[in-house]
Amino acid sequence: MLQLLFSFTTMFFCLGLDQAYIREFHESRNKEKLFKLVITPALIVFTIVIIIIIVNKGKLSSFILGESSVKFDIMIILGMFGMLMTRFLSLILRMNERALEFSLSQLLPKILYLLIIFFYVAANLNKNLNNLLIANVASIILAFSIFAWNTKFDWLRSCFEPIDLDKVKSLMAYGLPLVIGSLAYWALTATDKILIRKLSNYEDLGVYSVSVSFAGVAILFQRVFSTIWAPTVYKWASQNVNQDKINQVTRYVLLVVVVVFSVSGLLSWLIDFVLPDNYLLVKWIVISCLGAPLLYTLSETTAVGINVSRKTHYSMFASTISFIFNAVSTSAIIPFYGSSGAAVTTCISFWVFLILRTEFSNFLWKPIPRLTIYLYTLLLVLGAALNTLYGEVLQSGMYLYWAAILLSTLLFFYNEYMSFIYFIKINFLKIEVENKNEK
């Protein structure tokens, strides 16, 4: 619950202004003023909520930790503040292309938390709720302090910038729909687990959770790509870069999505060697679990027009419609197919999400070629559904299906493969040749 609260803090209290900062950064002449404009409303709302928490002393800790304590309230508030500030300060590093420091901003709280826990173990201290909470909050505050120091020149200069209320309103108009969209997206990703727990049993939930864990590599790909892509594409938009460049990136991402789905479909049987017999369904379910992160990543490239045109309420519509579709379809299918059905409907829901975002983007901005995207993703979702629901019956047929899709990429993505081979030759084989010559 504590980790969920901290995640919610960055999503809610940022008011979508973190995304507004990313969107406007390359088009703003005064970066320090922009930073002040996005962080000020967030701090005002945060302060109001904190006052309410203080007035209702002990209620927050009772709800989150099951134990009413003003001391716990204060520590939780400090953790929330540290998370919020670290989020905004990390944007300075991210947008100024200080990649190493930004990467540390994502990892440092976790590293510091582990170090404090190791200290507890070495010092033989009690692993009670109080000490664990101290470890969690201390790691967040230490990380925040380090990033505050590393970005001190940026945020100190921003303190002396004036507030432009009209600009704040336009930034809020961009950011607030993203908050609602983020909540709907969070609900979209959580619906399957909640409904499995309610409509099925814990054994089914366990199988599903393990399947999602195996799909974790795709989630990592989603996060890394999203982190790099957003600043890059807004930079291109500010420089009026040719649309063909964005289309080319979309094709590369589509190729990665197709290859990951296909290879996973061909090799998922290997999972049986690392899991006990009561998890035999995982090898079939995991294919559908890849749908959420991979189709979301692809939609990041096809939905550029929504954010470039600043019509973010369309993102909210896409997330909300997909969530409703997922909630209804998952509720209907779980009684018959359990976790397998939930995996399939979630995968289909993210395909709906991809189509909605893509079509909204095309309506708002420049059209992109979509036939190949829709056909391939339809084949992937159809294959994932068949694999998950009827994999044991269609076993040999499914292997042929995934092999055929994988081989088809050699024809439809020939230029992308050749570009990749050329890149390897230029950047890696050349280095190897130079090293041999030096010897």
ZAMARGU-4260 file (C-alpha; in steps of 0.2 Angstrom, whole numbers, plus 5000, padded with zeros to 4 digits):
<rodrens>
0) 5000/5000/5000 | 5014/5012/5004 | 5022/5009/4987 | 5005/5011/4979 | 5003/5028/4988
5) 5020/5034/4982 | 5017/5029/4964 | 5000/5038/4965 | 5009/5054/4972 | 5019/5056/4957
10) 5004/5052/4945 | 4991/5063/4954 | 5001/5078/4962 | 5011/5081/4946 | 4994/5086/4938
15) 5001/5080/4921 | 5012/5095/4922 | 5028/5084/4921 | 5022/5079/4904 | 5018/5097/4899
20) 5036/5101/4904 | 5042/5088/4892 | 5031/5094/4878 | 5036/5112/4880 | 5054/5111/4884
25) 5061/5112/4866 | 5049/5126/4861 | 5052/5136/4877 | 5065/5150/4877 | 5066/5151/4896
30) 5068/5134/4903 | 5069/5140/4921 | 5053/5149/4920 | 5044/5134/4912 | 5051/5123/4927
35) 5043/5136/4939 | 5026/5136/4930 | 5025/5117/4931 | 5030/5114/4948 | 5021/5128/4957
40) 5003/5122/4955 | 5009/5104/4960 | 5016/5111/4976 | 5001/5121/4980 | 4989/5106/4978
45) 5001/5095/4988 | 5002/5108/5002 | 4983/5108/5003 | 4982/5090/5004 | 4995/5089/5017
50) 4986/5102/5028 | 4970/5090/5027 | 4981/5075/5032 | 4989/5085/5047 | 4971/5090/5053
55) 4965/5072/5052 | 4981/5066/5062 | 4984/5047/5061 | 4971/5044/5048 | 4983/5042/5034
60) 4995/5030/5043 | 4980/5020/5049 | 4974/5018/5031 | 4991/5014/5023 | 4999/5004/5037
65) 4985/4999/5048 | 4992/5008/5063 | 4987/5026/5068 | 5003/5036/5072 | 5007/5055/5069
70) 5025/5050/5068 | 5021/5038/5054 | 5010/5052/5046 | 5025/5063/5045 | 5037/5050/5038
75) 5024/5046/5024 | 5022/5064/5020 | 5041/5066/5019 | 5041/5051/5007 | 5027/5059/4996
80) 5036/5075/4995 | 5053/5067/4991 | 5044/5057/4977 | 5036/5072/4970 | 5051/5083/4970
85) 5062/5069/4963 | 5050/5067/4948 | 5051/5085/4943 | 5070/5087/4946 | 5073/5071/4936
90) 5065/5080/4921 | 5078/5093/4921 | 5091/5079/4919 | 5081/5070/4906 | 5077/5085/4895
95) 5095/5091/4896 | 5101/5074/4890 | 5111/5070/4906 | 5107/5052/4903 | 5118/5044/4917
100) 5111/5056/4930 | 5093/5053/4924 | 5096/5034/4925 | 5103/5036/4943 | 5087/5046/4947
105) 5077/5030/4943 | 5088/5018/4952 | 5096/5027/4967 | 5081/5026/4979 | 5080/5007/4976
110) 5099/5006/4979 | 5099/5017/4994 | 5084/5007/5001 | 5094/4990/4999 | 5109/4998/5007
115) 5099/5003/5022 | 5091/4986/5024 | 5108/4978/5023 | 5114/4990/5037 | 5099/4984/5047
120) 5104/4966/5044 | 5122/4969/5048 | 5118/4979/5064 | 5105/4965/5069 | 5092/4979/5071
125) 5073/4974/5072 | 5064/4973/5055 | 5049/4980/5062 | 5036/4992/5053 | 5045/5008/5061
130) 5062/5003/5054 | 5056/4998/5037 | 5047/5014/5035 | 5062/5024/5040 | 5072/5014/5027
135) 5060/5018/5014 | 5058/5036/5017 | 5076/5039/5021 | 5081/5032/5004 | 5069/5043/4995
140) 5074/5059/5004 | 5093/5055/5001 | 5089/5053/4983 | 5080/5069/4982 | 5094/5078/4991
145) 5107/5072/4979 | 5096/5077/4964 | 5092/5094/4972 | 5111/5097/4973 | 5114/5091/4955
150) 5101/5102/4948 | 5103/5117/4960 | 5108/5130/4946 | 5092/5126/4937 | 5079/5126/4951
155) 5088/5141/4960 | 5087/5152/4944 | 5068/5147/4942 | 5064/5154/4959 | 5067/5171/4953
160) 5056/5169/4938 | 5038/5177/4937 | 5022/5167/4936 | 5013/5169/4920 | 4995/5164/4925
165) 4989/5162/4907 | 5004/5150/4903 | 5000/5140/4918 | 4982/5138/4912 | 4987/5132/4895
170) 4999/5120/4904 | 4986/5114/4915 | 4974/5112/4900 | 4987/5100/4893 | 4991/5091/4908
175) 4975/5088/4918 | 4967/5076/4904 | 4983/5066/4906 | 4980/5063/4924 | 4963/5056/4920
180) 4970/5046/4906 | 4984/5040/4917 | 4971/5034/4930 | 4961/5025/4917 | 4977/5017/4910
185) 4981/5012/4928 | 4964/5004/4929 | 4966/4996/4912 | 4982/4987/4918 | 4975/4982/4935
190) 4957/4977/4930 | 4963/4959/4925 | 4971/4955/4942 | 4957/4963/4952 | 4943/4953/4942
195) 4953/4937/4943 | 4954/4938/4962 | 4935/4942/4963 | 4928/4930/4950 | 4941/4916/4951
200) 4953/4910/4964 | 4970/4913/4971 | 4978/4898/4961 | 4972/4906/4945 | 4979/4923/4951
205) 4995/4915/4955 | 4997/4908/4937 | 4992/4924/4930 | 5005/4934/4940 | 5019/4922/4935
210) 5014/4924/4917 | 5015/4943/4919 | 5032/4942/4927 | 5039/4932/4912 | 5032/4946/4901
215) 5042/4958/4912 | 5056/4960/4899 | 5043/4968/4887 | 5038/4980/4901 | 5057/4985/4903
220) 5057/4988/4884 | 5041/4999/4886 | 5049/5010/4900 | 5066/5012/4891 | 5058/5017/4875
225) 5045/5028/4882 | 5059/5037/4892 | 5069/5040/4876 | 5055/5043/4864 | 5045/5057/4871
230) 5059/5070/4872 | 5066/5065/4856 | 5050/5066/4846 | 5046/5083/4854 | 5063/5089/4849
235) 5060/5083/4831 | 5043/5092/4831 | 5051/5109/4836 | 5064/5107/4822 | 5050/5102/4809
240) 5059/5086/4806 | 5052/5076/4791 | 5037/5065/4796 | 5046/5050/4787 | 5058/5049/4801
245) 5044/5046/4814 | 5036/5033/4802 | 5053/5024/4800 | 5054/5023/4819 | 5037/5016/4820
250) 5041/5002/4807 | 5057/4998/4818 | 5046/4997/4833 | 5033/4986/4824 | 5047/4974/4818
255) 5053/4972/4836 | 5035/4969/4842 | 5032/4956/4829 | 5049/4947/4832 | 5046/4947/4851
260) 5028/4940/4849 | 5034/4927/4837 | 5050/4921/4846 | 5040/4920/4862 | 5027/4909/4854
265) 5040/4898/4847 | 5050/4896/4863 | 5037/4898/4877 | 5038/4879/4880 | 5055/4881/4888
270) 5046/4889/4903 | 5040/4871/4908 | 5058/4868/4913 | 5059/4881/4926 | 5041/4880/4934
275) 5033/4866/4943 | 5018/4856/4935 | 5004/4867/4943 | 5011/4881/4932 | 5010/4872/4915
280) 4997/4885/4909 | 5010/4899/4910 | 5018/4895/4893 | 5002/4898/4884 | 4996/4913/4894
285) 5013/4923/4893 | 5010/4926/4875 | 4994/4937/4878 | 5003/4945/4893 | 5016/4952/4881
290) 5001/4962/4872 | 5000/4976/4885 | 5018/4982/4886 | 5022/4979/4867 | 5006/4986/4860
295) 5007/5001/4872 | 5025/5004/4866 | 5020/5004/4848 | 5005/5016/4851 | 5018/5028/4858
300) 5025/5030/4840 | 5008/5030/4831 | 5000/5043/4843 | 5013/5057/4842 | 5000/5069/4834
305) 4989/5069/4850 | 5003/5077/4861 | 5011/5087/4847 | 4994/5095/4844 | 4992/5097/4863
310) 4974/5089/4862 | 4978/5077/4877 | 4959/5074/4880 | 4960/5062/4866 | 4972/5052/4876
315) 4960/5052/4890 | 4946/5046/4879 | 4957/5032/4872 | 4962/5026/4889 | 4944/5027/4896
320) 4936/5018/4882 | 4949/5004/4882 | 4947/5002/4901 | 4928/5001/4899 | 4930/4988/4886
325) 4942/4978/4896 | 4932/4978/4912 | 4916/4972/4903 | 4924/4959/4892 | 4936/4952/4906
330) 4921/4951/4918 | 4911/4941/4905 | 4925/4929/4900 | 4934/4925/4917 | 4920/4913/4923
335) 4923/4902/4908 | 4941/4904/4905 | 4949/4910/4921 | 4966/4918/4920 | 4968/4913/4901
340) 4952/4923/4897 | 4958/4938/4907 | 4975/4938/4898 | 4966/4937/4881 | 4954/4951/4884
345) 4968/4962/4891 | 4978/4959/4875 | 4963/4964/4864 | 4960/4979/4875 | 4977/4986/4872
350) 4974/4983/4853 | 4959/4993/4854 | 4969/5006/4864 | 4982/5006/4850 | 4969/5009/4836
355) 4960/5023/4846 | 4977/5032/4849 | 4982/5030/4831 | 4966/5036/4823 | 4965/5051/4835
360) 4983/5055/4831 | 4979/5054/4812 | 4964/5065/4814 | 4973/5078/4824 | 4990/5079/4815
365) 4998/5071/4800 | 4992/5054/4794 | 5004/5039/4794 | 5003/5023/4785 | 4993/5011/4795
370) 4988/4996/4785 | 5004/4986/4789 | 5002/4991/4808 | 4984/4985/4809 | 4986/4969/4799
375) 5002/4963/4809 | 4995/4968/4826 | 4978/4959/4822 | 4988/4943/4817 | 4998/4945/4833
380) 4983/4947/4844 | 4973/4933/4835 | 4988/4922/4837 | 4990/4926/4856 | 4972/4923/4859
385) 4972/4906/4850 | 4989/4902/4859 | 4982/4906/4876 | 4965/4898/4875 | 4968/4883/4864
390) 4987/4881/4864 | 4987/4863/4870 | 4975/4858/4856 | 4983/4868/4842 | 5001/4865/4848
395) 5010/4861/4832 | 4999/4872/4822 | 5003/4887/4833 | 5022/4884/4831 | 5019/4884/4812
400) 5009/4900/4814 | 5022/4910/4824 | 5036/4903/4812 | 5026/4910/4797 | 5024/4927/4805
405) 5042/4928/4809 | 5048/4923/4791 | 5036/4935/4784 | 5045/4949/4792 | 5060/4945/4780
410) 5049/4951/4766 | 5039/4965/4773 | 5054/4972/4784 | 5068/4968/4772 | 5075/4987/4772
415) 5074/4987/4791 | 5084/4971/4792 | 5097/4978/4780 | 5098/4994/4789 | 5101/4985/4805
420) 5115/4974/4797 | 5123/4989/4790 | 5123/4998/4807 | 5131/4982/4815 | 5145/4982/4802
425) 5148/5001/4803 | 5148/5002/4822 | 5154/4985/4828 | 5164/4976/4815 | 5173/4992/4811
430) 5179/4993/4829 | 5184/4975/4829 | 5194/4978/4813 | 5202/4994/4820 | 5207/4984/4836
435) 5215/4970/4825 | 5225/4983/4815 | 5231/4991/4831 | 5238/4975/4837
</rodrens>
